[in-house]
């Protein structure tokens, strides 16, 4: 198992939504393709909204620019 995978699983097990935002963003940066990147950014955005993380707006804007979310 990759170290990032282990850290993500640990954050999920602990219910640490704020850590999951950062970890999913990290995973998106390491993604091998656009679909994988979009998936990880979507997960990051969901946890950002749930935890009022300061990156929620930026994550949404990134997804909009990728065509994966619609503008409000």
C-alpha distance (Angstrom), angle and dihedral (degrees) to the residues before:
residue distance angle dihedral
X1 . . .
X2 3.78 . .
X3 3.82 117.7 .
X4 3.82 91.8 -117.0
X5 3.80 90.8 52.1
X6 3.80 90.2 51.6
X7 3.80 91.9 49.1
X8 3.81 91.3 49.1
X9 3.79 92.0 49.7
X10 3.80 90.6 48.8
X11 3.81 92.1 49.8
X12 3.81 90.0 49.8
X13 3.80 91.3 48.4
X14 3.81 90.3 51.1
X15 3.79 93.6 44.1
X16 3.80 89.8 -124.5
X17 3.80 100.8 159.4
X18 3.80 95.2 173.1
X19 3.79 91.2 55.4
X20 3.80 89.6 47.4
X21 3.82 90.2 57.9
X22 3.79 91.3 57.2
X23 3.79 93.9 41.4
X24 3.80 94.1 49.9
X25 3.81 89.9 48.7
X26 3.80 87.8 51.5
X27 3.80 89.4 50.0
X28 3.82 90.5 49.8
X29 3.79 90.5 54.2
X30 3.81 89.6 53.2
X31 3.81 94.7 44.0
X32 3.77 117.8 128.4
X33 3.80 96.2 -143.4
X34 3.79 145.3 17.3
X35 3.81 95.2 -100.8
X36 3.79 92.2 50.9
X37 3.82 90.6 46.4
X38 3.81 90.9 50.6
X39 3.80 91.6 49.4
X40 3.80 93.0 53.1
X41 3.80 92.8 44.4
X42 3.80 89.9 50.6
X43 3.79 90.3 53.1
X44 3.80 90.0 47.7
X45 3.80 90.2 50.3
X46 3.80 93.5 50.4
X47 3.81 92.0 52.2
X48 3.81 90.7 42.9
X49 3.80 90.5 56.6
X50 3.80 91.9 45.7
X51 3.80 92.9 52.0
X52 3.83 100.1 34.4
X53 3.80 87.5 -118.1
X54 3.82 112.8 -177.4
X55 3.81 92.2 -123.8
X56 3.82 94.9 61.2
X57 3.81 94.8 100.4
X58 3.81 93.6 45.6
X59 3.79 91.7 48.1
X60 3.80 91.3 51.2
X61 3.80 91.5 47.8
X62 3.80 89.8 51.4
X63 3.80 90.7 51.5
X64 3.82 90.1 48.7
X65 3.81 90.7 51.3
X66 3.81 88.8 50.7
X67 3.81 91.0 52.4
X68 3.82 90.8 -115.8
X69 3.80 96.3 112.2
X70 3.79 133.4 33.3
X71 3.80 123.2 -119.6
X72 3.79 116.1 -106.3
